[in-house]
């Protein structure tokens, strides 16, 4: 402060512009831009398992379907893909639902039954090993995701996939890194796919004894590799995988592709052998049976 030389009163001294601190603008909350139909990264990265879905639905982009697969890296057995739509009002009832890989087998079975009862809509697609060989695991996976979404009883408004982008849903979609841990609907799809596939592999163990499918579920464990070497591959192995082809003595199968970066547009056609699950063929499934292939839960 300075003083007026005439009155002796204190007067304020103006601060030079260069020394003034700029006023801080309040941050606006992250919002979805309706024109882009894409949530901001902060919502995707930092949201809880229901925040992303709630954000999309608040902007009229619901219902939101989550899609995930099981068995992508296995060298035997089918690839299973599931799509699931959940009610945001069920957030409390589904508290604790997460990526199927983080759950124990007993917990997965529990959540499978809960999801089957509470899901608004769900669909499960099984892609046999022969189709995985013919198209390649990535292309078969992409087509399975499209078919799972198409198998829902009502078209979703938005689709969330786990990890990588998928085209061809006919509606907006978003790839969510670690989607089965970020979005509850993707976590639900991962549980549906994993439990369905595990039960199919237990059934396959009865049909193809000696390989231990009920234990390792077709993945390349030391026990599976030992059985594969001793018995040779069966028809349910994926001959496009290097370990199976090597034991079979084929040195690779002409025309078969095991390429994670295969083109997404070359998926199976409508007449290819990619089927929805028949509930009557799944062992150990309890009511409601119809919820396994599609339709609303209770």
C-alpha positions as CSV (number, residue, x, y, z in Angstrom):
1,X,0.0,0.0,0.0
2,X,1.1,3.6,-0.7
3,X,0.0,6.9,1.0
4,X,-1.5,10.0,-0.7
5,X,1.0,12.8,-0.2
6,X,-1.8,15.3,0.3
7,X,-4.2,13.5,2.6
8,X,-1.9,10.9,4.1
9,X,-4.4,8.2,3.4
10,X,-3.4,4.7,2.2
11,X,-4.2,4.1,-1.4
12,X,-3.9,0.7,-3.3
13,X,-1.1,0.3,-5.7
14,X,-2.1,-1.3,-9.0
15,X,-0.4,-4.6,-9.8
16,X,1.3,-4.6,-13.2
17,X,-0.5,-6.8,-15.7
18,X,2.5,-9.2,-16.0
19,X,2.3,-10.0,-12.3
20,X,-1.4,-10.7,-12.1
21,X,-2.4,-14.3,-11.8
22,X,-4.9,-15.3,-14.5
23,X,-8.3,-16.2,-13.2
24,X,-8.8,-20.0,-13.1
25,X,-11.7,-21.2,-15.1
26,X,-13.8,-23.8,-13.5
27,X,-13.6,-27.2,-15.2
28,X,-16.7,-28.3,-16.9
29,X,-17.8,-31.9,-16.2
30,X,-17.0,-34.4,-18.9
31,X,-19.8,-34.8,-21.3
32,X,-20.7,-37.0,-24.2
33,X,-21.1,-35.1,-27.4
34,X,-24.2,-36.4,-29.1
35,X,-22.7,-35.6,-32.5
36,X,-19.7,-37.8,-32.0
37,X,-21.5,-40.6,-30.0
38,X,-18.2,-41.2,-28.2
39,X,-17.6,-40.7,-24.5
40,X,-14.5,-38.8,-23.4
41,X,-11.5,-40.8,-22.5
42,X,-11.8,-39.8,-18.8
43,X,-15.2,-41.5,-18.6
44,X,-13.9,-44.6,-20.2
45,X,-10.7,-44.8,-18.2
46,X,-11.8,-43.7,-14.8
47,X,-15.4,-44.7,-14.5
48,X,-16.9,-47.4,-12.3
49,X,-18.5,-50.4,-13.8
50,X,-21.8,-48.6,-14.3
51,X,-20.7,-45.0,-15.0
52,X,-20.0,-45.5,-18.7
53,X,-23.3,-47.3,-19.4
54,X,-25.2,-44.7,-17.4
55,X,-23.5,-41.9,-19.3
56,X,-24.4,-43.4,-22.7
57,X,-28.0,-44.0,-21.6
58,X,-28.4,-40.5,-20.3
59,X,-27.7,-39.2,-23.8
60,X,-30.3,-41.6,-25.3
61,X,-27.8,-44.2,-26.6
62,X,-29.2,-47.1,-24.6
63,X,-29.8,-49.9,-24.2
64,X,-26.0,-50.6,-24.0
65,X,-24.8,-54.2,-24.9
66,X,-21.5,-55.6,-23.7
67,X,-19.7,-58.2,-25.8
68,X,-16.8,-60.5,-24.9
69,X,-15.4,-63.9,-25.8
70,X,-13.8,-67.0,-24.2
71,X,-11.4,-69.5,-25.7
72,X,-9.6,-67.3,-28.1
73,X,-6.2,-68.6,-27.0
74,X,-7.1,-72.2,-26.5
75,X,-5.7,-74.8,-29.0
76,X,-8.7,-77.0,-28.7
77,X,-12.5,-76.6,-28.4
78,X,-14.8,-73.9,-29.6
79,X,-14.6,-70.1,-29.4
80,X,-17.6,-68.8,-27.4
81,X,-18.9,-65.2,-27.7
82,X,-21.6,-63.6,-25.6
83,X,-23.6,-60.3,-25.7
84,X,-25.4,-59.0,-22.7
85,X,-27.6,-56.0,-21.7
86,X,-28.1,-55.1,-18.0
87,X,-30.4,-52.7,-16.2
88,X,-28.6,-49.9,-14.4
89,X,-31.1,-50.4,-11.6
90,X,-29.5,-53.8,-10.9
91,X,-26.1,-52.2,-10.0
92,X,-26.5,-53.1,-6.4
93,X,-27.6,-56.6,-7.1
94,X,-24.6,-57.1,-9.4
95,X,-22.0,-55.4,-7.1
96,X,-18.8,-57.5,-7.3
97,X,-19.3,-58.7,-10.9
98,X,-16.0,-58.3,-12.8
99,X,-13.8,-59.9,-15.4
100,X,-14.4,-63.7,-15.4
101,X,-10.7,-64.3,-15.3
102,X,-10.5,-62.6,-11.9
103,X,-13.3,-64.9,-10.5
104,X,-13.0,-68.4,-9.0
105,X,-14.9,-71.1,-10.8
106,X,-17.5,-71.1,-8.0
107,X,-17.9,-67.4,-8.3
108,X,-18.3,-67.6,-12.0
109,X,-21.0,-70.2,-11.7
110,X,-22.8,-67.9,-9.2
111,X,-22.7,-64.9,-11.4
112,X,-23.7,-66.9,-14.4
113,X,-27.0,-67.8,-12.7
114,X,-27.5,-64.2,-11.4
115,X,-26.9,-62.7,-14.9
116,X,-29.2,-65.3,-16.5
117,X,-32.0,-64.2,-14.2
118,X,-31.4,-60.4,-14.2
119,X,-30.2,-59.6,-17.7
120,X,-32.5,-57.6,-19.9
121,X,-31.2,-59.5,-22.9
122,X,-28.4,-61.9,-23.8
123,X,-27.2,-64.1,-26.5
124,X,-24.4,-66.7,-26.7
125,X,-22.7,-67.9,-29.9
126,X,-20.5,-71.0,-30.2
127,X,-17.9,-71.2,-33.0
128,X,-16.5,-74.7,-33.5
129,X,-12.8,-75.3,-33.9
130,X,-13.2,-76.2,-37.6
131,X,-14.5,-72.7,-38.2
132,X,-11.7,-71.2,-36.2
133,X,-9.3,-73.1,-38.4
134,X,-11.0,-72.1,-41.6
135,X,-11.3,-68.4,-40.9
136,X,-8.6,-67.7,-38.3
137,X,-9.3,-67.0,-34.7
138,X,-9.5,-63.2,-35.0
139,X,-11.9,-63.2,-37.9
140,X,-14.0,-65.9,-36.3
141,X,-14.1,-63.9,-33.1
142,X,-15.2,-60.7,-34.9
143,X,-18.0,-62.5,-36.7
144,X,-19.1,-64.2,-33.5
145,X,-19.4,-60.8,-31.8
146,X,-21.5,-59.5,-34.7
147,X,-23.8,-62.6,-34.5
148,X,-24.1,-62.3,-30.7
149,X,-25.3,-58.7,-31.0
150,X,-27.6,-59.7,-33.9
151,X,-29.0,-62.5,-31.7
152,X,-30.3,-60.1,-29.0
153,X,-34.1,-59.9,-29.0
154,X,-33.9,-56.1,-29.5
155,X,-31.2,-54.1,-31.2
156,X,-29.1,-52.2,-28.7
157,X,-28.4,-48.5,-29.0
158,X,-24.7,-48.8,-28.3
159,X,-22.2,-51.7,-28.1
160,X,-19.1,-51.9,-25.9
161,X,-16.4,-54.4,-26.8
162,X,-13.4,-55.5,-24.7
163,X,-10.1,-54.1,-26.0
164,X,-10.3,-53.8,-29.7
165,X,-12.6,-52.1,-32.2
166,X,-15.2,-54.1,-34.1
167,X,-17.1,-52.8,-37.1
168,X,-20.4,-54.2,-38.5
169,X,-22.8,-54.0,-35.6
170,X,-25.0,-51.5,-37.4
171,X,-24.9,-49.1,-34.5
172,X,-22.4,-47.1,-32.6
173,X,-19.7,-49.1,-30.8
174,X,-16.7,-48.4,-28.6
175,X,-13.6,-50.5,-27.8
176,X,-12.9,-50.2,-24.0
177,X,-9.5,-51.2,-22.7
178,X,-10.0,-53.8,-20.1
179,X,-13.7,-53.5,-20.8
180,X,-14.6,-56.5,-18.6
181,X,-13.3,-54.6,-15.6
182,X,-14.7,-51.1,-16.6
183,X,-18.2,-51.9,-17.9
184,X,-20.6,-54.3,-16.0
185,X,-22.3,-55.4,-19.3
186,X,-18.9,-56.5,-20.7
187,X,-18.1,-58.3,-17.5
188,X,-21.4,-60.1,-17.7
189,X,-20.7,-61.1,-21.3
190,X,-17.3,-62.5,-20.2
191,X,-18.9,-64.6,-17.5
192,X,-21.6,-65.9,-19.9
193,X,-19.0,-66.9,-22.5
194,X,-16.5,-68.4,-20.0
195,X,-19.0,-70.5,-18.1
196,X,-20.7,-71.7,-21.3
197,X,-17.4,-72.7,-22.8
198,X,-16.1,-74.4,-19.6
199,X,-19.2,-76.5,-19.4
200,X,-18.9,-77.5,-23.1
201,X,-15.3,-78.5,-22.5
202,X,-16.4,-80.7,-19.6
203,X,-18.8,-82.4,-21.9
204,X,-16.1,-82.8,-24.5
205,X,-13.9,-84.5,-22.0
206,X,-16.5,-87.3,-21.9
207,X,-16.5,-87.6,-25.6
208,X,-12.7,-87.3,-26.0
209,X,-11.2,-89.0,-22.9
210,X,-7.5,-88.8,-22.2
211,X,-6.8,-85.2,-23.1
212,X,-8.0,-83.7,-19.8
213,X,-10.3,-81.1,-21.4
214,X,-12.3,-80.9,-18.2
215,X,-9.3,-79.6,-16.4
216,X,-7.4,-77.3,-18.7
217,X,-10.4,-76.4,-21.0
218,X,-8.3,-76.8,-24.2
219,X,-5.5,-74.3,-23.3
220,X,-1.9,-75.2,-23.9
221,X,-0.9,-76.4,-20.4
222,X,2.0,-78.8,-19.9
223,X,-0.6,-81.6,-19.2
224,X,-2.4,-80.8,-22.4
225,X,0.8,-80.7,-24.4
226,X,1.8,-84.1,-23.0
227,X,-1.6,-85.6,-23.9
228,X,-1.4,-84.1,-27.3
229,X,2.0,-85.6,-28.0
230,X,1.0,-89.0,-26.6
231,X,-2.5,-89.3,-28.3
232,X,-2.1,-86.9,-31.3
233,X,-4.7,-84.3,-32.0
234,X,-8.5,-85.0,-32.2
235,X,-11.0,-83.4,-34.4
236,X,-11.8,-80.8,-31.8
237,X,-8.2,-79.4,-31.8
238,X,-7.4,-76.3,-33.8
239,X,-5.0,-77.5,-36.5
240,X,-4.2,-73.9,-37.4
241,X,-2.4,-73.5,-34.1
242,X,1.4,-74.2,-34.4
243,X,1.6,-76.7,-31.5
244,X,-1.3,-78.8,-32.9
245,X,0.0,-78.7,-36.5
246,X,3.5,-79.7,-35.3
247,X,2.2,-82.8,-33.5
248,X,0.0,-83.7,-36.5
249,X,3.0,-83.6,-38.7
250,X,1.4,-81.2,-41.1
251,X,3.8,-78.4,-40.6
252,X,0.9,-76.0,-40.9
253,X,-2.3,-76.4,-42.8
254,X,-2.7,-74.7,-46.2
255,X,-5.4,-72.1,-46.2
256,X,-5.6,-71.9,-42.4
257,X,-4.7,-68.7,-40.6
258,X,-3.9,-68.1,-37.0
259,X,-3.3,-64.4,-37.2
260,X,-4.4,-62.0,-34.5
261,X,-4.3,-59.1,-37.0
262,X,-6.4,-60.8,-39.7
263,X,-8.7,-58.5,-41.6
264,X,-12.0,-58.0,-39.8
265,X,-14.0,-57.8,-43.0
266,X,-13.5,-61.4,-44.0
267,X,-15.7,-63.0,-41.4
268,X,-17.8,-66.1,-42.0
269,X,-20.8,-65.8,-44.2
270,X,-24.4,-66.4,-43.2
271,X,-24.2,-70.1,-44.2
272,X,-21.0,-70.9,-42.2
273,X,-20.9,-73.2,-39.3
274,X,-21.3,-70.6,-36.5
275,X,-24.3,-71.5,-34.3
276,X,-26.1,-70.1,-31.3
277,X,-26.0,-72.3,-28.2
278,X,-28.8,-74.9,-27.9
279,X,-29.7,-74.8,-24.2
280,X,-30.7,-78.5,-24.2
281,X,-27.1,-79.4,-25.1
282,X,-25.5,-77.6,-22.2
283,X,-24.9,-79.8,-19.1
284,X,-25.4,-78.3,-15.7
285,X,-27.4,-75.3,-16.7
286,X,-30.3,-74.4,-14.4
287,X,-33.3,-72.3,-15.0
288,X,-34.0,-70.1,-16.8
289,X,-32.7,-72.2,-19.7
290,X,-33.9,-69.9,-22.4
291,X,-31.7,-67.1,-21.1
292,X,-28.6,-68.9,-22.4
293,X,-29.3,-68.2,-26.1
294,X,-31.1,-65.0,-26.0
295,X,-34.1,-63.1,-24.7
296,X,-34.8,-61.2,-21.6
297,X,-34.0,-62.4,-18.1
298,X,-36.5,-62.5,-15.3
